[in-house]
Amino acid sequence: MKKMNKELNMVQQKKLLKIFLKAIAITMVVCTAIIGIGIGAYYSFIYDNKVIGSAEPLTAEEQALEDQKKLASVINQTIAVFGIDEDGTRTDVIFVVNFNSKTNKVKVLSIPRDTKVQWSEAQRSKLKEYKGTNIYTSKINEMTAYGGMEHIRDFTINQIENMVGVKIDNYIVINLEAFRKIVDTIGGVEVDVPRRMRYTDNAQGLFINLDAGFQTLDGKKAEQLVRFRQYLNGDVDRIQVQQLFLKAFAEKVMSPQIITKIPQFIPILFTYIKTDISLTQIASYYPFLQSFNTNYLTFNTIPGQGRYEGGISYFFPDWKEMDILIEEVFFDTQAADSEASEGEGNTPSQNELVLDKTVSIEVLNATGVTGIAGRIKDALEKQGYKVGRIDNYSKGDLQKTVIYAKDTQKAEQFKSYFKNATVQIDTSIGYDIQIIAGREYLN
């Protein structure tokens, strides 16, 4: 019996990691912390196979998971995901992720690392107690440097809760080495790098050398992409590129072929990722993740602007606009399936719900077939849109259609027109919407 229990525990651990990896794949969508695929195997073992070769009743742990499964029909959880710098003291990437099984949406809110924060009296009191020092003002990413990563909930998470007015249920912390290893394990991520990136920082051991265009990034190159900071709008542009990567990452991790790589994730999860999410909590996400569609994954960044104050570069939130955004991200009650009807074929439907027909549009042909951009232009204009420019895509043919937008909400209306198209934020485009039609449009 002891031998059977030992073997059972090993099987359970592997299966548990399946869901664990899959859940974080979405959360990391954010920043790439992986927590879901592992739990999946365990979950399917518990509920599909029960106890292999045994008719014994469920253990207490198994019963707890069974109870979680029953409660998982409605999930509305908010998780903070942090990517830490090389020395492990600062939270250089900060995402707040809301899972909502009632609306079937996952919404990601990015917080710029340079956001200026005023330490509250309670925070200063705890800092004095823990570290014997006192701080009044800092950037949000510095709070863990002052207070210690072990006190992340007392400082950084507490600050986020004060900013957005929402309780953070759990958190995940991932370091750069885990990021690199995870990307390598899934075979890299295909991304359209928006610009040429060159940067050298010998002090950090950071050497960035990326060309623009579609390419598959391994762990090291993916790190270069998300760490590059030489943008006109500073951290805001950097976040948009990170979100572009994480959207592509999520689609890759949610693909069926990743399941075969489960054993390779095990040492990464236990060595490099820190979280306060219990195994039974993660199991409760599984029914939601099984039916989740990455089309219902959206990214937002807190509104505001960066500027210097006292010789220091800070990001200052726009609190008026923040209230509106918080309502949309954390208090959305509209089910994803009811937002728009399914389009038929490749031609816009007369019955399609359209959010805004005044958007300016550019259409680029990446199918390899002459005249496709013109056909799309004609079809869209029959529906009341105005296409300002058509051309061939200069970087070669693509398989998938990509819709670039300055505002993702304005891009949603085009998803049903282009099968399997992905939406990516790009504030540098000359139109509100840029549609790059890939070969899948022809099917």
Buried (B, 14 or more C-beta within 10 A) or exposed (E): EEEEEEEBEEBBBBBBBBBBBBBBBBBBBBBBBBBBBBBBBBBBBBBEEEBEEEEEEEEEEBEBBEEBBEEBEEBEBBBBBBBBBBEEBBBBBBBBBBBBBBBBBBBBBBBBBBBBBEBEEEBBEBBEEBEEEEBEEBBBBBBBBBBBBEBBBBBBBBBBBEBBEBEBBBBBBBBBBBBBBBBBBBEBBBBBBBBEBEBEEEEEEBEBEBEEBBBEBEBEBBBBBBBBBEBEEBBBBBBBBBBBBBBBBBBBBBEEEBEEBBEEBBEBBEEBBBBBBEBBBBBBBBBBBEEBEBBBBBBBBBBBEBEEEEEEEBBBBEEEEBEEBBEEBBEBEEEBEEBBEEBEEBBBBEEBEBBEEEBBBBBBBBBBBEEBBEBBBEBBEEBEBEBBBBEBBEEEEBEBBBBBBBBBEBBBBBBBBBBBBBBBBBEEBEBBBBBBBBBBBEE
